[in-house]
């Protein structure tokens, strides 16, 4: 038995030597979309290519901070999903790789513009409008009026009834801050954020967390991208989706290859695959209601119709720049988050 064990071990060593100790192709994916969508993208790419995927899900603000912290020794290969502003900042800071995909001729113009504004260091993969949702049952139980505008959220009767994410960790919340500043002007915009702060019961880490809390009845109103509110309504929760009357901003969810990626060939394969209609159609399996960037991909009939929403001319280049993002976040930290509630 002992001799047999030694013989088997010898055979395994010989087999390893014969194959040259070759490692399977790998990809390290940083994902900033919803968890089940991230998992589906990772597993589907594995099935399509045989490349093993190690996926980590974090909000876009957290992922940006991680990519920056790892710049001298990159651990990730591709950053997929999350709002475009931090992707643009990463591009500006040279944290992501220039790449022109052969799939670009299949994409909407807004996805290409996102790429061109960043020197082709990122690209648009989906779009979605900002808004909020509220739990109709909780609203009625508290005898609260139905909100329909941004400024409705400043009413004193909503004190303790609103959640949004922290703009330092969440791309959704940073888009909210940048939207309000562009919609009302900086001075009035920050007065709005101060008034809103008085009604906030919690700043969450993740951008979609507020509407999930509203769905569970833990808060009344959640400020989120409208597609996240639609997802809760479709799941059967008593959530009403609001496109604010004054107008609103929107995101171009983006994808970037990390500068110095250890698995560059695999990263480019994922990038091209993720821009395909087939990959973007996976969103429908997990009730992700964004508008896909591939013109041939399917958009759910439940997705918010952007043509019917009053969208501002969101300045992605300015508000995705490193200096402006840092300045606005610092101002929010100093003038808004420190105020009593």
C-alpha positions, 0 to 999 in steps of 0.5 A, spaced: 500 500 500 505 504 501 509 503 495 502 504 491 501 511 494 508 513 492 507 510 485 501 514 485 504 521 487 510 520 482 505 519 477 501 526 479 508 529 479 510 527 472 503 529 470 504 536 472 511 536 469 508 534 463 503 539 463 508 545 464 504 546 471 500 551 467 495 555 470 488 556 468 486 563 465 483 567 470 480 574 471 479 578 477 473 582 476 471 588 481 463 589 480 459 595 482 452 593 480 447 589 484 450 583 487 446 578 483 447 581 476 455 581 478 454 574 480 450 572 473 456 576 469 461 572 472 458 565 471 456 567 464 463 569 462 466 563 465 461 559 461 462 562 455 470 562 455 472 557 460 476 563 464 475 563 471 473 569 474 474 571 481 469 577 483 468 582 488 462 586 489 463 593 492 459 600 491 463 604 485 465 609 490 469 604 494 471 600 488 474 607 486 478 607 492 480 600 492 483 601 485 487 607 487 490 604 493 492 598 489 495 603 483 502 601 485 500 593 485 494 592 481 490 586 484 484 587 479 483 586 472 476 589 470 471 594 473 464 593 471 458 597 473 457 603 477 456 610 476 460 613 470 463 619 475 468 615 479 470 611 472 471 618 469 476 620 475 479 613 475 481 615 467 483 622 469 488 619 474 491 614 469 488 608 473 485 605 468 487 602 461 486 605 454 482 600 450 478 601 443 473 595 443 471 592 436 464 592 439 464 599 439 460 600 432 454 596 436 453 601 441 449 607 443 452 614 441 452 616 449 456 610 450 461 612 445 461 619 448 463 617 455 469 613 452 471 619 448 471 624 454 475 619 458 481 618 452 478 611 451 479 609 458 472 607 460 466 606 456 458 606 457 454 600 459 448 602 461 444 608 463 439 610 468 435 616 471 436 618 478 429 619 482 426 616 488 421 611 491 416 611 497 413 605 500 405 607 499 403 603 505 408 606 510 406 613 507 399 612 508 400 609 515 404 616 517 399 620 514 404 623 509 403 627 503 405 624 496 411 627 494 412 628 486 418 633 486 425 634 489 423 640 494 417 636 497 423 632 500 424 638 504 418 638 508 418 638 515 413 632 516 418 628 512 423 628 518 426 621 519 423 618 513 428 619 508 434 615 506 440 616 501 447 613 501 453 617 503 456 620 496 463 618 499 462 611 498 456 611 493 456 613 486 448 614 486 449 619 492 454 623 488 450 623 482 445 626 487 449 631 489 452 633 482 444 633 480 442 638 485 448 642 484 446 643 477 439 643 477 439 649 482 446 652 482 451 651 487 449 655 493 441 653 493 443 646 491 447 646 498 442 649 501 437 644 499 442 638 501 442 641 508 435 641 508 434 634 506 440 632 511 435 634 517 430 629 514 435 623 513 434 618 518 441 614 515 446 615 510 447 608 507 454 605 504 450 602 498 446 606 493 441 601 492 440 600 500 435 606 501 430 603 496 431 596 499 430 599 506 423 602 504 421 596 501 422 592 507 418 598 511 424 600 515 424 607 511 419 611 507 423 614 502 429 612 498 433 616 493 436 612 488 436 611 481 429 609 478 431 603 475 432 600 482 426 603 485 422 599 479 426 593 481 423 593 488 416 594 485 416 589 480 418 584 486 411 586 489 413 591 494 408 597 495 413 602 492 411 608 487 417 610 483 418 618 482 421 622 477 422 629 480 418 634 477 424 639 477 428 635 472 433 630 474 440 627 473 442 620 470 448 616 470 452 612 464 454 606 468 461 604 465 466 599 465 474 600 465 480 595 464 485 597 470 491 599 469 497 594 469 492 588 470 495 582 471 490 578 466 490 583 460 488 578 455 482 576 459 480 583 461 480 585 454 476 578 452 471 580 458 470 587 456 468 585 449 464 580 451 460 585 456 459 590 450 455 584 446 447 584 446 448 577 449 451 579 455 447 585 456 441 581 455 443 578 462 440 584 465 433 581 464 434 575 468 435 579 474 430 584 474 436 590 472 432 595 469 437 600 466 437 601 459 443 597 455 448 601 451 448 595 445 443 598 440 441 590 439 440 589 447 433 588 449 430 593 454 425 591 459 418 594 458 418 595 465 424 600 465 423 607 466 422 610 459 428 616 459 424 619 453 418 621 458 423 624 463 425 631 464 433 630 464 438 635 465 444 636 461 448 632 466 456 635 465 459 628 466 466 631 464 466 636 469 462 632 475 467 626 473 473 630 474 478 629 480 478 636 482 470 637 482 469 631 485 473 632 491 471 639 492 464 637 492 465 631 497 469 635 501 464 641 501 458 636 503 463 633 508 464 640 512 457 643 510 452 638 510 454 631 514 456 635 520 450 638 521 445 636 527 439 632 525 
